[in-house]
Amino acid sequence: MSNVTLNSLGINKAPEDTRVVVAMSGGVDSSVVAAMLKDEGYDVVGITLQLYDHGVAIQKKGACCAGQDIHDARRVSEAVGIPHYVLDYESRFKDSVMEDFADSYIRGETPIPCVRCNQEVKFKDLLITAKDLDADVLATGHYVRREGPADHAEMHKAVDESKDQSYFLFATTQEQLNYLRFPLGGMVKEDVRNLAEKYGLKVANKPDSQDICFVPEGGYASVIERLRPGAGEPGEIVHLDGRVLGDHKGIIYYTIGQRRGIGVGGGDPLYVIRLDPDKKQVIVGPKEAIEISKVHVKELNWLGDGEIPDDGLKIEVKVRSTRPPEPATLFKGDGPDEAYFILDNPEYGVSSGQAAVFYDGNRLLGGGWIVKAQSAYAA
């Protein structure tokens, strides 16, 4: 089949015969995707997910999928002339994302609910819905690039690295990636907003969402307390050498690597080294104790070519979304969905519950959820 027969989405059909479901959050990015594809002549259908109660959501600014955002998505759909549907995923979202978030914090981890949302709701249930609507592809406003053959697509970082979202999409399976399209991956944000102006979209200057959608203004602890009453039980702040230094009001108020606001002072700077939910203890120590060189992951999602070699694979890895990739060597783990990597240079504050995401240059190789981070420090 010659490539000249393919449309801009890589489908061997005329645009008007190609149905595209666009996941519309109500923000400028997904709105531009819908408008662009409609302008190119595609058969576009917009879908927005209602993920939690309108009464709470509509009062919250700067979060995705809130009541105002649903309204904005509907308004954009009307403006560009496409059908728009709102799907009630509240129960699914609560069970798969919010409950997991609360349980993870109680276990002393540092979860990333946005990845779970993509993994369990947006790219799973929404993808099934798109296929039920006989869509050829599902398009989103994420800033990543999809390259390579249709039956074995690759995910690459966005051209605009400051907006790149590949870290949050590491759990995308090969089957999902083959079906997904990311029209904004080769654009910078300024160009996207200019297109929104061109298409006359009311959301052209709408601010980007910053917070986790169900966590108002970063108030994790209050959300966890509401989902798990009594989770904020007090306990002891203990030094690695066994000394009890003080008391805390609940381990859910602490994160690995934290330095400020621990509640004990004097002497050399102390950092949160680990959290012990069984003993309700916050364990603190010197910075060297959070120098991590070996990290184990589970739920490995591998998008690389072939298997991980027995003698390891040179990669770059991001251990937090805000950290740059660092060189490391990746090895197979004991189980089929397990792996571990050894960093060339130690990283600070790596925590269970976070994601480790693997790259070969700009190409996403996959990733997994951190279950153990090992330090060479001896108290």
LINKA-V538118 format. One line per field, one symbol per residue. ss: DSSP state (~ for helix, > for strand, _ for the rest). phi: phi as a letter, one per 30 degrees, with the letter a starting at -180 (. if undefined). burial: I if it has 24 or more other C-alpha atoms within 12 Angstrom, else O. A space follows every 50 residues. Layout:
ss: ???
phi: ???
burial: ???
This chain:
ss: __~~~_________~~~_>>>>>____~~~~~~~~~~~~___>>>>>>>> ___~~~~_________~~~~~~~~~~~~~~__>>>>>>_~~~~~~~~~~~ ~~~~~~______~~~~~~~~~~__~~~~~~~~____>>>____>>>>___ ___>>>>________~~~~____~~~~~~>>_______~~~~~~~~~~__ _______________~~~_~~~~~~~~_______>>>>>____>>>>>__ ~~~_________________>>>>>>____>>>>>_~~~~>>>>>>>>>> >>__________>>>>>>_______>>>>>>>______>>>>>>>>>>__ ____>>>>>>__>>>>>>>>>>>>>____
phi: .dddddddcicdbdedccdbccdcdjddddddeddeddddjddcbcbbcd caeeeddddccibdideddddddddddddcibdbbccdceddddddcddd eddddddicbdbdddddddcbdccdddddddddiddbccbcdcbccbjdd cadccbddedddcecdedcdddddddddcdbbdcdccceedddddddedi ddcecddddcddeccdhideeddddddbejddddaccbdedjddclbbcl ddcbbdjdcdidjbbiidecbdcabcddchcccbadeedcdccbbcbbhd cccddiddddcjbdbcbccbdccddbdaccbdcdcdcbabbcddbeccid bejdccbcbbidddcklacdcabccddbd
burial: OOOOOOOIIIIOOOIOOIIIIIIIIIIIIIIIIIIIIIOOIIIIIIIIII IIIOOOIIOIIIIIIIIIIIIIIIIIIOIIOIIIIIIOIIOIIIOIIIII IIIIIIIIIIIIIIIIIIIIIIIIIIIOIIOOOOIIIIIIIIIIIIIOOI OOIIIIIIIIOOIIIIIIIIIIIIOIIIIIIIIIIIIOIOOIIOIIOOIO IIIIOIOIIOOIIIIIOOOIIOIIIOIOOOIIIOIIIIIIOOOOIOOIOI IIIIIIIIIOOIIIOOOOOIIIIIIIIOOIIIIIIIIIIIIIIIIIIIII IIIIOOOIOOOOIIIIIIIIIOOOIIIIIIIIIOOOOIIIIIIOOIIIII IIIIIIIIIIOIIIIIIIIIIIIIIOOOO
